[in-house]
Amino acid sequence: MLKVGELAARAGMTVRTLHHYDSIGLLIPSARSDAGYRLYDRNDVARLHQIQALRKFGMALADIGAYLDSPDASPIAIVARQIALLDRQIGEAARMRDTLANVHAQLSKGEVPELATWLTTLEQMTMYEKYFSKEELKQLPIYQNKDAEAEWKRLVSQVDDLMAAGVPVADEAARQLARNWMALLERDTAGNQALLAQLNSMHENEPSVQRDTGISMQLKGYIMRAIAEVKFDVYAKYLTPEEIGHMRRHQQTRVREWPALIENVRAQMRTDPSPDSPRARELAAQWFDLFQDMVGSDPATVARFRTAVESEPVLRMGRGMTDEMIVYLRRARDRT
């Protein structure tokens, strides 16, 4: 059996952390020495391995204990997921080496490749693979379509020109670019809302992506408001002016909360697909709060809003929130 200091040293942790895990009941040592020292056996070490793996996957510490003590806990699944993550990292490193080897070979022959181009391509390749699995990249048209970059640059330039000219987002020119933007997104994500959410997360979190694409946060905010105007026109067929006004207020004050929520829901569903966990219920409460802030609580309004979304394809474009996520959140909310 290992003493707490020995386990901390082998696991690359602090003794204080292991003491904390013990105090909250997350990792209680199986025994104590005659002198009162914590002693950890093989099962304790295996549980610590699972705890650290789940933390790396993004699960909140408060949820890990409940998950590991539930019937759904699966050490095999956790190890399999670690292997998949390492496989992705190995694949990224191998592809990076191949690309750099090609540049090295050209330089060795006295050729002068566009080094900036090579590095940008390399950065973009590894950037995508930080956010998408190999299987997901095969389903992501924007990653496969070499002509997509030029089309997006043209569209971004057009949006930039409108912003520079001070054209309001409600202007028809801005609305038309918003329609074009939605059409390209739909094409380049194959209409897959989960892939769209991951693409959005990559853009939000990586300044280099914003720089290389020219889609600054300011430009993105402008086009998102123009898209909202397009959608408000469609909602107006189902909702009253007062209800549309309520949605406009949400657009101005809280719409920025949706991407983070969607990303958190997606991560939680990957970590634990069960809607029974405390984390799932917490996310469901956040979703319901945001939804009510956007639509209100009147059942008639909610019913007409849902009819609109189900009837109008344009309203489902660019949502990021998948039907699977909504079912998951409703089930989690029902358990509160």
N, C-alpha and C positions, 0 to 999 in steps of 0.2 A: 504494500500500500504506500501511497505517496503522501508526504506531509504537504501542507498548503504552500510552503515556499518552493518545494520541489516541483509541484504541479504548475505553479505560476511561472517558474523559470522555463519549464519544458513547453508550456503553451504560449509563451511570449506575452504574459499578462502580468498585472500587478497583484500582490497579495490582497490589497485593499479591494480590488474588484471581486475576487473570490469571496472575501468576507461579505461584501454587499450581496452577492448572489445567495449566500447562505442566509443572510438576514431577511431577504424577501421570499425565501422558500423556493428559489429557482434552482439552486444546486446545493443540496444539503449533504454534507459528507456522511458516508455510511458508518463511520466509526470515529472514536476519539481515543487518543492514547491515554495512558494512566496519568500523564501530566496535563491532559486536557487539550492536546493539539489535535486539529482536524486531520483526519486520515481519509484518503480517497482511493476507492478501488476501481477495477476495470469498468464497471457499470457507470460509476460517477464520471470517469474520463469520457466514456462514450456519450453521456448526456451533455457534457461540456462541449464536445465536438459538435453536437447538434445545435446547441445554443449559439455557438459562434458562427456556424454556417447560416442559421436563420437570421442572425443579426446582419450578416453580410448581404443576404438577400433583401434586406430592407424591412424586416418585421420588427415592430416596436417591442422593446424589452417587456413591457407590461403584458403583451399578448403571447410571448413565447412560452411561458409556463403553462398557460391554459391550453395552448396547442399541444405541447409535449405530453400533457397529462390526459389528453382527449383520445378517444378511440381512433380518430383520424390520423394521429401521428404515425409517420412511417420513416424509420431510419434509412430504409432502402431508397425511398424517393428522395430524401435529402442528399444522400451520397450520389445518387444518379444525377441530381441537378448540379452538384459540384463538378462532377465529371464533364457534364455538358458545358458548363461555364469555362472550365479549363480547355476543353476542345476548341471552343470559340477563340480563346486567347492564343492558343497554339496556332490555329489557322490564320489569325490576324498577323502573328509574328512571321509565319512562313511566307505569306503574301507580301508583307513589307520587305522581307529579305529579297524575294525574287525581283521586286520592282527596283530596289536599290542596286541589285546585281546587274540589272540591265543598264542602269545609268552608269555604273562603274565600267561596264564593258565598252560603252560608247566613249567614255572619257579616255579609256586606255587606248582606243583606236585613234585618238586625236580628234574625235568628233566633238561638237559643242552642242549638246542638247539644251533645250529650254529648261534649265534647272528649276526655275520658278514654277513652270507648268508641271514638272514631275512632282515637285513637293506639294503643290496644291492638289494634284490628283491623288497622291498618297494620303494626304491629310483627309480628303473627302472620303476615300475608300475606308480608312480605319475609323473615321467618324461614324459612318453609316453602321459599321459592324459593332460599334459600341452600343447601338440602340436596337439593332435588328439581328435576329438569328439568321443563319445561312438559308433556312427554309423561307423565312419572311422576305429576305432580299430577292429570292426567286419570284415572289409574288408582288414585288414592288416595281411597277413599270418605270418610275422615275429613275431608279437605279440602273435599269437595263437600257433605257432609251437615251442614246447619245445625243439625239437632237433636242431633247427636252431642255437642256441647259440654255441653248440659244433662244428658245421660245420664252422661257421664263425671264431671261435678261431683257428681251424686248418688252414684255409685259411690265416688268419692274420699272423699266425706264419710262414707260407711259404713265404709270402711277406716280413716279417721281416728278414728272413734268406737271401733272395736275396739282400735286402738293405745292410745288414751287410757284404755280400760278394762283394759288389760294382758292382753288375750285372747291366749293362745299361738297361734302360727301353725299348730300341729297341731290346734287346736280345729275342730270341724265348721263353726262360723260363719265362721271365717277361710277354710277350704277352699272353702266355697260362694262367698264373694266372689272367691276365686281363680279358680273356674270361670267366674264372671260376667266377670271381668277378661279371661280368655283368650278368651271368646266375643266380647266387644266388640272386642278386638284383631284377632281373626280376621275379623270383619265389616268393621272400619274399615281394614284393610290388604288386603282381598280375599284373605286367605290367602297373600299374596306375602311370602315371607321376606326378600327383598332390600329391599322397601319397609319392612318392619318393622325391619330392621337400621338403615336410614337414619333412621327415626323415633326409634329408640333413641339413635342418635348425636346427633341434634338435642337430645334431652332431656338427655343427659349433658353436652353442651358449652355449653348456653345457660341460664344461671341465670334469665333472664327467662321462659323456657318453664316451668321448674320453679315459678316464682312464680305465673304466670298460670293454670297448670293445677291448682295446689295439690298436684302430685305431687312432693314433696320427695324427696331422695335417701333419707331415712330411711323415708318411706312406701313408696317403690319397693322398698327392701330388704326391708321387711316382706311386701309382697305377693309378691315373687319367692320368698321362703322358703315362703310358703303355697302357691304354685304348685308348688314343688319337692315339698312334702308330697303334693299331689294326684298328681303324677307318680310319686313313690316307691310309692304304693299300686298303681299300674298296673305298674310294674317288678317288684313283688313277685310277680306272676304268672309271671315268667320267670327271676328271679334269686333267689339264696339270701339269707338275712338277712345273712350275712357280706359278700356282694357289695353289698347295699344299704347296709351300714355303710360300705363303702369309698366309695361315691358320696356319702354324707352328709358324710364328711370332706372330700371335694373341694368340696362345696357350701359348707362353712364356711370353707375356706382359700383356694381358687383360682378360684371361680366368677366373680369380678369380672374375671378376665383375658380371658374369652371375648369381651365386646363389643368391646374394642380390637382383638383378633385378627381378628374378623369384619370390622371396618371397614377394617383394613389389607389384608386379603385382597381385599375388594371394590375398594379403591382401586388395588391392584396389578393386578388383572384388567382394570380399565378402562385403566390406563396401558399395560400389556403383557399381552395374553391368553396369551402363550406360557408354559408351565410350566418352560422351560429356564433362565430367568434365575437368578442367584445370590439375588436377593431372593425369588423364588418358592420356592426350596429352603429359604431361611431361615424363611419363613413356614410351610412344610410341616413343618419340624422343630419349630417352636413348637406347631403344631396336634397333632402326634403326641405330644409331651410332655404336653400338656394332656389329650388323649384317654386316654393310658395312666394318668395320674394319676386320672382320673375312673372308668375302667372296669377298669384293670389290664391285664396282658399275657397272661393265660391265654386261648388261642385259643377254648376252649369258652365262657368267659364273654363274650368279644367276640362270638361267633356268636349267643349268646342275647340279648345286648344289641341287636344289629342286627335280630334277628327281632322283638323287642319294638317297636322304632322303626318297622319296616316294617308291623307288624300293628295298631298302636294310634295312631289319628289324634291323640289328645290329646298324645302324646309328641312329635309334630312341630310342635305349636302353639307359637309364640313362640320357636323355636330361633334364628332369625336366619341360621343357616348354611344355605345352599341346597344342593341336590344338585349343582348346577353347581360350586359352590365345593369341595365334597368331592372331586369328580372331578378338578378342577384341582390340589388339594393332593396327592392320591394320585399323580398323574402327576409332579408336582414331586418328591415323595419318592422315587419310583422312579428318578429321575435322579441321586440322591446315591450 
